Amino acid sequence: MKHLLTTFLLLAVTVLAGCASHVSPELRPYTAEESKELALEALNRRGLSFDEYHAKKAELLGQPQKSFNFDTQGEMNAERAVQLHGRPS
């Protein structure tokens, strides 16, 4: 009976010790694409103004900063490539 109890206690201690040791998976470094996505998500949550947001986004993406200015008629000019024939766009 003592051998059975000793074996059971040894088995229980082994199982509990295995469950208690937390083995975390090794952290791998983020790829460049994942880092860029995380930075863009963080940028979206910052609550910046329109101009600040687009300046930071262009900086993150490595693109030249586009200017979003008002034209002389007081309308927004977002550099539209579509021109309507016979009338101003």
N, C-alpha and C positions, 0 to 999 in steps of 0.2 A: 504494500500500500504506500509505503514511504517513497518507493521508486517512482510510482505513478504520480504522486503529488509533486515530487521534485521535478519530474519531467514536465508536468503541466505548468508549474511556476516558471521554469526556465523558458518554456515556449511563450508564455504570457509576457515575461519580461523582454524577450527578444522582439516580439511583435510590437509592444509598446515603445521600445527604444527605436525601432525602425520608423514608426509613425511620428515620433517626436522629432527626429532629425529632419529638418527642412532643407531639402536640396533644391536650390533655385536654379533654373536654367541659366546658362551663361548668357550674359547680355551681349548681343552683337551690335556693332556700330551701325548707325543709320546710313542708308545710301544717300547719295546726293539728292535724288528725287524725293525721298522721304523727308529729308531735312528741309527742302524747299516747300513741300506741302505743309509741314508743321509750322514753318515761318509764315506762310500765307494764312493759315488758320488763326494763328496768333494775331496777325495784322487785322483780320476781319473782326476780332473781338475787342480791338482797342478803342473803337469809337472815335476815329480821327475825322477831321473835316474832309470834304471831297478832294481838295487839292493835296492835302497831306497824305491821304490814302493812296492816291495815284502816284505821287512822288515816291513813297516807300515801296509800292508794288513794282514800279519800274526799276527801282534800285535792286530789289530782291530778284527780279527776273533778268536783270542785266540788259534791259532794253532802254533805248533813249527815251527821255521823258517827253511825252506829248503835251502840247499846250492846249488847254481847253479855255478859250477866251471868248468874250462876247464880240461880235462884229459891230460895224458902225450902225447897224439898224437895231441894235439892242437884242438881237437874237443869239442864241447859243450856237457857237461854231464848234462842232465836234469832229471836224475834218471829214465831212461826208464825201464819199467818192462817187455817189450817185448824183447825176445832174439831170434834171427834168428838162425836156426840150420845150422851148418856147416860153418858159416861165422860171422865175428864180426858185431855187429849192429852199 
